[in-house]
Amino acid sequence: MVRTVHADCAVVVDTNAYSVPWRLIGERVRVAVYGGRVRVHHGPNVVADHVEHRGRHERITDRAHLAGINGGLRPVEAAADRRKPELLRPLEEYAAVAGGSF
């Protein structure tokens, strides 16, 4: 089937949105579903390869497809995301302020 890559870097197949590299926004691509995979081709190249999802209205994203655009995480930023947030407080402090306990 032929699809156009949406502004959210995805193509829709059976109500599920599968990510595609952001540089292809607005481009027409070929999508093949076989062997439990969803493969997206641009010209002779496979530009995305996802496991086919049986659910409905799901978003399947390969973060590498977003690298280099606003919202896409670079490896250094991804490592920083795994740290414990500095502003997080123990629940007891919130309970004391709220006048109750959890």
Number of C-alpha atoms within 10 A of each C-alpha: 9 12 16 17 22 18 11 13 20 23 24 17 18 11 13 18 20 26 26 29 17 20 13 18 16 13 11 16 20 16 21 15 15 10 8 11 13 18 19 24 18 14 10 7 8 13 16 18 18 17 14 17 18 11 10 11 13 14 16 16 16 15 14 15 19 20 15 12 11 7 9 15 16 14 11 8 10 11 10 10 11 8 8 8 9 6 6 7 9 8 10 12 11 13 12 10 9 9 8 9 11 6
